[in-house]
Amino acid sequence: MTSLFTAQNFFALVARKESVEGLSLKQWEQLLRILRGADMLGSFYYFLQRHEQLNLVPEFALGHLLSAKRYADRQVQQVNAEVSILSDCLAVIDCKPAFLKGAAYVLKNSSNHFGRVMSDIDILVPKVDLLKVENALKQDGWLEKKLDDYDEQYYRKWVHELPPFSHPERGVTLDVHHTIIPPITGIVIPQHYLFGNKIETEFGHLTLSAEMIIMHCIIHLFYNEDYEKSFRDIVDIHMLLLDYENEHQITAINQVANNLNFSKEWYYALYLCDHLFNVHRVDTLSKEKIFILLHF
């Protein structure tokens, strides 16, 4: 490696083309800054643990990674507790939410949840239930973010979720979704993809189907207004696909992406994973399909 730790060096590490062995203290300092900026310090700890490289980490760097790992582990405990509390709260109005993103990764014990930190909990409920969900949450002590009239109207008309809620006693932020892509995009996800194929976890909580969890992550990467943590989205997609491939052929996701008109986003996600992680998933698409995606 060069004395300067570059983005190419980082990608080589996560693709396992290079090892952390031989990194200088200066390079470790640069690597830690990259990981902290991407909210991936804890995730990198588990990455090194899986590949038996923790013994190659200098003491000062290991302290940062271990601290982030412990923080993420504590969040997992908090998420599990909050999921139960939320489920009990909404059971009163006969609403069983589906948990999204980070909470879903925890509930499904997905590979990408280890060391992953999250800023909030996300749930999905039918749009027709939004008013009674809002009222139930407020009665349970949740506070809705105060907005001016313009922003309030914008949220209600053009955003895929309500204004965020926070709980003053437990310090948790909650996003209540009624779909997984902002209506302002003009794209509508059919309801049966969101609510018709939900998966019940070991303890009775709901998530989207495995295919839709991956599609949601891809949608978040390409349609989120904030790209600051986009590399973490790509890592999420890659690791979710690794889990999925243990039990299914990813050609099943090809069909879902096609049905939802996200074939181009699906292709680009596969291409990014192939390029960054030394895998070959684009090969699952036919040459004719790729030509159509790129030229029409």
C-alpha positions as a Markdown table, in Angstrom:
| # | Residue | x | y | z |
|---|---|---|---|---|
| 1 | Met | 0.0 | 0.0 | 0.0 |
| 2 | Thr | 1.0 | 3.6 | -0.5 |
| 3 | Ser | 1.7 | 5.8 | 2.5 |
| 4 | Leu | -1.7 | 7.6 | 1.9 |
| 5 | Phe | -4.7 | 5.4 | 2.6 |
| 6 | Thr | -7.0 | 5.9 | -0.4 |
| 7 | Ala | -10.5 | 5.0 | -1.2 |
| 8 | Gln | -9.1 | 2.2 | -3.4 |
| 9 | Asn | -7.2 | 0.8 | -0.4 |
| 10 | Phe | -10.5 | 0.8 | 1.6 |
| 11 | Phe | -12.4 | -0.9 | -1.2 |
| 12 | Ala | -9.6 | -3.5 | -1.5 |
| 13 | Leu | -9.9 | -4.2 | 2.2 |
| 14 | Val | -13.7 | -4.8 | 2.2 |
| 15 | Ala | -13.3 | -6.9 | -1.0 |
| 16 | Arg | -10.6 | -8.9 | 0.9 |
| 17 | Lys | -8.1 | -8.2 | -1.9 |
| 18 | Glu | -5.8 | -6.7 | 0.8 |
| 19 | Ser | -5.3 | -7.3 | 4.5 |
| 20 | Val | -4.9 | -4.8 | 7.3 |
| 21 | Glu | -1.6 | -6.4 | 8.0 |
| 22 | Gly | 1.1 | -3.9 | 7.2 |
| 23 | Leu | -1.0 | -0.8 | 7.6 |
| 24 | Ser | 1.1 | 2.0 | 9.2 |
| 25 | Leu | -0.3 | 3.9 | 12.2 |
| 26 | Lys | -0.9 | 6.9 | 9.9 |
| 27 | Gln | -2.9 | 4.7 | 7.6 |
| 28 | Trp | -4.9 | 3.3 | 10.5 |
| 29 | Glu | -5.7 | 6.9 | 11.5 |
| 30 | Gln | -6.9 | 7.6 | 8.0 |
| 31 | Leu | -8.9 | 4.4 | 7.9 |
| 32 | Leu | -10.6 | 5.2 | 11.2 |
| 33 | Arg | -11.7 | 8.6 | 9.9 |
| 34 | Ile | -13.2 | 7.0 | 6.8 |
| 35 | Leu | -15.0 | 4.4 | 8.9 |
| 36 | Arg | -16.3 | 7.0 | 11.4 |
| 37 | Gly | -17.6 | 9.2 | 8.6 |
| 38 | Ala | -19.5 | 6.3 | 7.1 |
| 39 | Asp | -20.8 | 5.1 | 10.5 |
| 40 | Met | -19.1 | 1.8 | 10.0 |
| 41 | Leu | -16.6 | 1.5 | 12.9 |
| 42 | Gly | -18.6 | -1.2 | 14.6 |
| 43 | Ser | -19.3 | -3.0 | 11.4 |
| 44 | Phe | -15.6 | -3.0 | 10.6 |
| 45 | Tyr | -14.9 | -4.6 | 14.0 |
| 46 | Tyr | -17.2 | -7.5 | 13.1 |
| 47 | Phe | -15.8 | -7.7 | 9.6 |
| 48 | Leu | -12.3 | -8.2 | 11.0 |
| 49 | Gln | -13.6 | -10.7 | 13.5 |
| 50 | Arg | -15.3 | -12.8 | 10.8 |
| 51 | His | -12.0 | -12.8 | 8.8 |
| 52 | Glu | -9.8 | -13.4 | 11.9 |
| 53 | Gln | -7.8 | -10.2 | 11.5 |
| 54 | Leu | -8.5 | -8.5 | 14.9 |
| 55 | Asn | -5.1 | -9.6 | 16.1 |
| 56 | Leu | -3.6 | -7.4 | 13.3 |
| 57 | Val | -5.1 | -4.2 | 14.7 |
| 58 | Pro | -2.9 | -1.9 | 16.7 |
| 59 | Glu | -4.1 | -1.1 | 20.2 |
| 60 | Phe | -5.1 | 2.5 | 19.6 |
| 61 | Ala | -7.3 | 1.5 | 16.6 |
| 62 | Leu | -8.8 | -1.5 | 18.4 |
| 63 | Gly | -10.0 | 0.8 | 21.2 |
| 64 | His | -12.0 | 2.8 | 18.6 |
| 65 | Leu | -13.4 | -0.3 | 17.0 |
| 66 | Leu | -14.3 | -2.0 | 20.2 |
| 67 | Ser | -16.0 | 1.1 | 21.6 |
| 68 | Ala | -18.1 | 1.4 | 18.4 |
| 69 | Lys | -18.9 | -2.4 | 18.6 |
| 70 | Arg | -20.1 | -2.0 | 22.2 |
| 71 | Tyr | -22.3 | 1.0 | 21.3 |
| 72 | Ala | -23.9 | -1.0 | 18.4 |
| 73 | Asp | -24.4 | -4.0 | 20.6 |
| 74 | Arg | -26.2 | -1.8 | 23.1 |
| 75 | Gln | -28.4 | -0.4 | 20.4 |
| 76 | Val | -29.5 | -3.9 | 19.4 |
| 77 | Gln | -30.8 | -4.4 | 23.0 |
| 78 | Gln | -32.6 | -1.1 | 22.8 |
| 79 | Val | -34.1 | -1.8 | 19.4 |
| 80 | Asn | -35.5 | -5.2 | 20.7 |
| 81 | Ala | -37.0 | -3.5 | 23.7 |
| 82 | Glu | -38.5 | -0.6 | 21.6 |
| 83 | Val | -40.0 | -3.1 | 19.1 |
| 84 | Ser | -41.9 | -4.8 | 21.8 |
| 85 | Ile | -43.1 | -1.5 | 23.3 |
| 86 | Leu | -44.2 | -0.2 | 20.0 |
| 87 | Ser | -46.0 | -3.4 | 19.1 |
| 88 | Asp | -47.9 | -3.3 | 22.4 |
| 89 | Cys | -48.8 | 0.3 | 21.9 |
| 90 | Leu | -50.2 | -0.2 | 18.4 |
| 91 | Ala | -51.9 | -3.5 | 19.3 |
| 92 | Val | -54.4 | -1.4 | 21.2 |
| 93 | Ile | -55.7 | -0.1 | 17.8 |
| 94 | Asp | -55.3 | -3.5 | 16.1 |
| 95 | Cys | -52.4 | -2.3 | 14.0 |
| 96 | Lys | -49.4 | -4.6 | 13.6 |
| 97 | Pro | -46.5 | -2.6 | 12.0 |
| 98 | Ala | -43.8 | -4.0 | 9.8 |
| 99 | Phe | -40.4 | -2.9 | 10.9 |
| 100 | Leu | -38.0 | -1.5 | 8.3 |
| 101 | Lys | -34.3 | -1.0 | 7.7 |
| 102 | Gly | -32.1 | -1.2 | 10.8 |
| 103 | Ala | -34.8 | -2.6 | 13.1 |
| 104 | Ala | -35.7 | -5.2 | 10.5 |
| 105 | Tyr | -32.0 | -6.2 | 10.2 |
| 106 | Val | -31.9 | -6.7 | 13.9 |
| 107 | Leu | -35.1 | -8.7 | 14.0 |
| 108 | Lys | -34.0 | -11.0 | 11.2 |
| 109 | Asn | -30.5 | -11.3 | 12.6 |
| 110 | Ser | -29.2 | -10.2 | 9.1 |
| 111 | Ser | -25.4 | -10.3 | 8.7 |
| 112 | Asn | -25.3 | -6.6 | 8.2 |
| 113 | His | -26.8 | -5.7 | 11.5 |
| 114 | Phe | -23.6 | -6.6 | 13.5 |
| 115 | Gly | -21.9 | -3.4 | 14.5 |
| 116 | Arg | -24.4 | -1.3 | 12.5 |
| 117 | Val | -25.6 | 1.8 | 14.2 |
| 118 | Met | -28.9 | 3.5 | 13.5 |
| 119 | Ser | -30.4 | 6.9 | 14.2 |
| 120 | Asp | -34.0 | 5.9 | 14.4 |
| 121 | Ile | -36.6 | 3.1 | 14.3 |
| 122 | Asp | -38.7 | 2.8 | 11.1 |
| 123 | Ile | -42.1 | 1.2 | 10.9 |
| 124 | Leu | -44.5 | 0.7 | 8.0 |
| 125 | Val | -48.3 | 0.9 | 8.4 |
| 126 | Pro | -51.2 | 1.2 | 5.9 |
| 127 | Lys | -51.9 | 4.8 | 4.9 |
| 128 | Val | -55.5 | 4.5 | 6.1 |
| 129 | Asp | -54.2 | 3.8 | 9.6 |
| 130 | Leu | -52.0 | 6.8 | 9.9 |
| 131 | Leu | -54.4 | 9.0 | 11.9 |
| 132 | Lys | -55.1 | 6.4 | 14.5 |
| 133 | Val | -51.4 | 5.4 | 14.7 |
| 134 | Glu | -50.5 | 9.0 | 15.3 |
| 135 | Asn | -53.0 | 9.3 | 18.1 |
| 136 | Ala | -52.0 | 6.0 | 19.7 |
| 137 | Leu | -48.3 | 7.1 | 19.7 |
| 138 | Lys | -49.1 | 10.5 | 21.2 |
| 139 | Gln | -51.2 | 8.9 | 24.0 |
| 140 | Asp | -48.2 | 6.7 | 24.7 |
| 141 | Gly | -45.9 | 9.7 | 25.2 |
| 142 | Trp | -44.4 | 10.1 | 21.8 |
| 143 | Leu | -43.9 | 13.7 | 20.6 |
| 144 | Glu | -44.3 | 14.7 | 16.9 |
| 145 | Lys | -41.7 | 17.1 | 15.5 |
| 146 | Lys | -43.2 | 20.6 | 15.3 |
| 147 | Leu | -43.2 | 22.0 | 11.8 |
| 148 | Asp | -44.5 | 25.2 | 10.2 |
| 149 | Asp | -47.7 | 24.9 | 8.1 |
| 150 | Tyr | -45.7 | 24.6 | 4.8 |
| 151 | Asp | -43.5 | 21.8 | 6.0 |
| 152 | Glu | -46.4 | 20.0 | 7.6 |
| 153 | Gln | -48.4 | 20.1 | 4.3 |
| 154 | Tyr | -45.3 | 19.0 | 2.4 |
| 155 | Tyr | -44.9 | 16.0 | 4.7 |
| 156 | Arg | -48.6 | 15.0 | 4.4 |
| 157 | Lys | -48.7 | 15.3 | 0.6 |
| 158 | Trp | -45.3 | 14.5 | -0.8 |
| 159 | Val | -43.3 | 12.4 | 1.7 |
| 160 | His | -43.5 | 8.7 | 2.4 |
| 161 | Glu | -43.6 | 9.1 | 6.1 |
| 162 | Leu | -45.0 | 11.3 | 8.9 |
| 163 | Pro | -42.9 | 13.9 | 10.6 |
| 164 | Pro | -40.5 | 12.1 | 13.0 |
| 165 | Phe | -41.6 | 11.2 | 16.5 |
| 166 | Ser | -39.4 | 11.2 | 19.5 |
| 167 | His | -39.8 | 9.8 | 23.0 |
| 168 | Pro | -38.5 | 12.2 | 25.7 |
| 169 | Glu | -38.0 | 9.5 | 28.3 |
| 170 | Arg | -36.3 | 6.9 | 26.2 |
| 171 | Gly | -34.4 | 9.1 | 23.8 |
| 172 | Val | -35.7 | 7.2 | 20.7 |
| 173 | Thr | -36.7 | 8.7 | 17.3 |
| 174 | Leu | -39.4 | 7.0 | 15.3 |
| 175 | Asp | -40.3 | 7.3 | 11.6 |
| 176 | Val | -43.8 | 6.1 | 10.6 |
| 177 | His | -43.9 | 5.2 | 6.9 |
| 178 | His | -46.9 | 4.4 | 4.8 |
| 179 | Thr | -44.8 | 3.5 | 1.7 |
| 180 | Ile | -41.1 | 3.1 | 1.0 |
| 181 | Ile | -40.5 | 5.8 | -1.6 |
| 182 | Pro | -41.5 | 9.5 | -1.6 |
| 183 | Pro | -44.8 | 10.1 | -3.5 |
| 184 | Ile | -43.1 | 13.2 | -5.0 |
| 185 | Thr | -41.1 | 10.8 | -7.2 |
| 186 | Gly | -44.4 | 9.8 | -8.9 |
| 187 | Ile | -43.6 | 6.1 | -8.3 |
| 188 | Val | -46.2 | 4.0 | -6.5 |
| 189 | Ile | -45.4 | 0.7 | -4.9 |
| 190 | Pro | -48.3 | -1.7 | -5.1 |
| 191 | Gln | -49.8 | -2.4 | -1.7 |
| 192 | His | -49.5 | -6.2 | -2.0 |
| 193 | Tyr | -45.7 | -5.9 | -2.2 |
| 194 | Leu | -45.7 | -3.9 | 1.0 |
| 195 | Phe | -48.4 | -5.6 | 3.0 |
| 196 | Gly | -49.2 | -8.9 | 1.3 |
| 197 | Asn | -45.9 | -10.8 | 1.8 |
| 198 | Lys | -44.7 | -9.7 | 5.2 |
| 199 | Ile | -42.5 | -12.1 | 7.2 |
| 200 | Glu | -43.2 | -12.9 | 10.8 |
| 201 | Thr | -40.0 | -13.2 | 12.9 |
| 202 | Glu | -39.3 | -15.7 | 15.7 |
| 203 | Phe | -41.0 | -13.5 | 18.3 |
| 204 | Gly | -44.0 | -12.5 | 16.2 |
| 205 | His | -42.9 | -9.2 | 14.8 |
| 206 | Leu | -43.3 | -8.3 | 11.1 |
| 207 | Thr | -40.8 | -7.3 | 8.4 |
| 208 | Leu | -41.1 | -7.0 | 4.7 |
| 209 | Ser | -40.3 | -10.0 | 2.6 |
| 210 | Ala | -36.6 | -10.8 | 2.0 |
| 211 | Glu | -36.9 | -9.6 | -1.6 |
| 212 | Met | -38.6 | -6.3 | -0.6 |
| 213 | Ile | -36.1 | -5.7 | 2.2 |
| 214 | Ile | -33.3 | -5.7 | -0.4 |
| 215 | Met | -35.4 | -3.6 | -2.8 |
| 216 | His | -36.1 | -1.1 | -0.1 |
| 217 | Cys | -32.3 | -0.8 | 0.6 |
| 218 | Ile | -31.7 | -0.2 | -3.1 |
| 219 | Ile | -34.5 | 2.4 | -3.3 |
| 220 | His | -33.0 | 4.1 | -0.3 |
| 221 | Leu | -29.6 | 4.3 | -2.0 |
| 222 | Phe | -30.9 | 5.8 | -5.2 |
| 223 | Tyr | -33.8 | 8.0 | -4.0 |
| 224 | Asn | -32.6 | 9.2 | -0.6 |
| 225 | Glu | -31.9 | 12.9 | -0.6 |
| 226 | Asp | -28.8 | 12.4 | 1.6 |
| 227 | Tyr | -25.8 | 10.5 | 0.0 |
| 228 | Glu | -23.5 | 11.1 | 3.0 |
| 229 | Lys | -23.9 | 7.4 | 4.1 |
| 230 | Ser | -24.4 | 5.9 | 0.7 |
| 231 | Phe | -21.4 | 3.5 | 1.0 |
| 232 | Arg | -23.1 | 1.9 | 4.0 |
| 233 | Asp | -26.2 | 1.4 | 1.9 |
| 234 | Ile | -24.1 | -0.5 | -0.7 |
| 235 | Val | -22.5 | -2.6 | 2.1 |
| 236 | Asp | -26.0 | -3.3 | 3.4 |
| 237 | Ile | -27.2 | -4.4 | -0.1 |
| 238 | His | -24.1 | -6.7 | -0.6 |
| 239 | Met | -24.5 | -8.4 | 2.8 |
| 240 | Leu | -28.2 | -8.8 | 2.5 |
| 241 | Leu | -27.6 | -10.5 | -0.9 |
| 242 | Leu | -25.0 | -12.8 | 0.7 |
| 243 | Asp | -27.7 | -13.9 | 3.2 |
| 244 | Tyr | -30.3 | -14.2 | 0.5 |
| 245 | Glu | -28.0 | -16.3 | -1.7 |
| 246 | Asn | -27.6 | -18.9 | 1.1 |
| 247 | Glu | -31.2 | -19.9 | 0.6 |
| 248 | His | -32.5 | -18.5 | -2.7 |
| 249 | Gln | -31.5 | -17.7 | -6.3 |
| 250 | Ile | -31.2 | -13.9 | -6.7 |
| 251 | Thr | -33.0 | -14.3 | -10.1 |
| 252 | Ala | -36.2 | -14.1 | -7.9 |
| 253 | Ile | -35.3 | -10.5 | -7.1 |
| 254 | Asn | -34.9 | -9.8 | -10.8 |
| 255 | Gln | -38.6 | -10.5 | -11.2 |
| 256 | Val | -39.6 | -8.3 | -8.3 |
| 257 | Ala | -37.4 | -5.4 | -9.6 |
| 258 | Asn | -38.9 | -5.8 | -13.0 |
| 259 | Asn | -42.5 | -5.8 | -11.7 |
| 260 | Leu | -41.8 | -2.7 | -9.6 |
| 261 | Asn | -40.0 | -0.9 | -12.5 |
| 262 | Phe | -36.8 | -0.8 | -10.6 |
| 263 | Ser | -34.8 | -3.0 | -13.0 |
| 264 | Lys | -32.3 | -0.2 | -13.8 |
| 265 | Glu | -31.7 | 0.5 | -10.1 |
| 266 | Trp | -31.3 | -3.3 | -9.5 |
| 267 | Tyr | -28.7 | -3.5 | -12.3 |
| 268 | Tyr | -26.7 | -0.5 | -10.9 |
| 269 | Ala | -26.8 | -2.0 | -7.4 |
| 270 | Leu | -25.5 | -5.3 | -8.7 |
| 271 | Tyr | -22.8 | -3.5 | -10.7 |
| 272 | Leu | -21.6 | -1.5 | -7.7 |
| 273 | Cys | -21.4 | -4.7 | -5.6 |
| 274 | Asp | -19.5 | -6.5 | -8.3 |
| 275 | His | -17.1 | -3.7 | -8.7 |
| 276 | Leu | -16.5 | -3.1 | -5.0 |
| 277 | Phe | -16.7 | -6.5 | -3.5 |
| 278 | Asn | -15.2 | -8.8 | -6.2 |
| 279 | Val | -18.5 | -10.7 | -6.8 |
| 280 | His | -20.2 | -11.5 | -10.1 |
| 281 | Arg | -24.0 | -10.9 | -9.7 |
| 282 | Val | -24.5 | -9.0 | -12.9 |
| 283 | Asp | -23.9 | -12.3 | -14.6 |
| 284 | Thr | -27.4 | -13.3 | -13.4 |
| 285 | Leu | -28.9 | -10.9 | -15.8 |
| 286 | Ser | -29.1 | -11.7 | -19.5 |
| 287 | Lys | -27.1 | -9.6 | -22.0 |
| 288 | Glu | -30.3 | -8.7 | -23.7 |
| 289 | Lys | -31.7 | -7.4 | -20.4 |
| 290 | Ile | -28.6 | -5.4 | -19.6 |
| 291 | Phe | -28.7 | -3.8 | -23.1 |
| 292 | Ile | -32.4 | -2.8 | -22.6 |
| 293 | Leu | -31.7 | -1.4 | -19.2 |
| 294 | Leu | -28.8 | 0.8 | -20.4 |
| 295 | His | -30.3 | 2.0 | -23.6 |
| 296 | Phe | -34.0 | 2.6 | -22.9 |
